[in-house]
């Protein structure tokens, strides 16, 4: 019976040792899982905060772009009104006037030859009565 008691105690000690090792393994995995879950929740929170910040940034960018467009539109309208107000002649008449003034100045202007000398253009001959 003594051998039976010793073998029972030995089996009990081995079982107890295995139980302690399993408990530590399971608990350590549980705490490790809890740490990972806590880190995951933290990262999800940071991601949501970043997403909200980016969304807010793009909304502000859209608002600023819209107001910039409206300001450019107002500037264009202001310049168009000034153009209409301060221009006495229509655009076509202005072009004709510019074209005639350019043709007048091109007749009087000397032509530059390839050698760099200025030579006046020949004046049209006029017949005297």
HELIX and SHEET records of a PDB file:
HELIX    1   1 UNK A    2  UNK A   86  1                                  85    
HELIX    2   2 UNK A   91  UNK A  108  1                                  18    
SHEET    1   A 2 UNK A 111  UNK A 112  0                                        
SHEET    2   A 2 UNK A 118  UNK A 119 -1                                        
END                                                                             
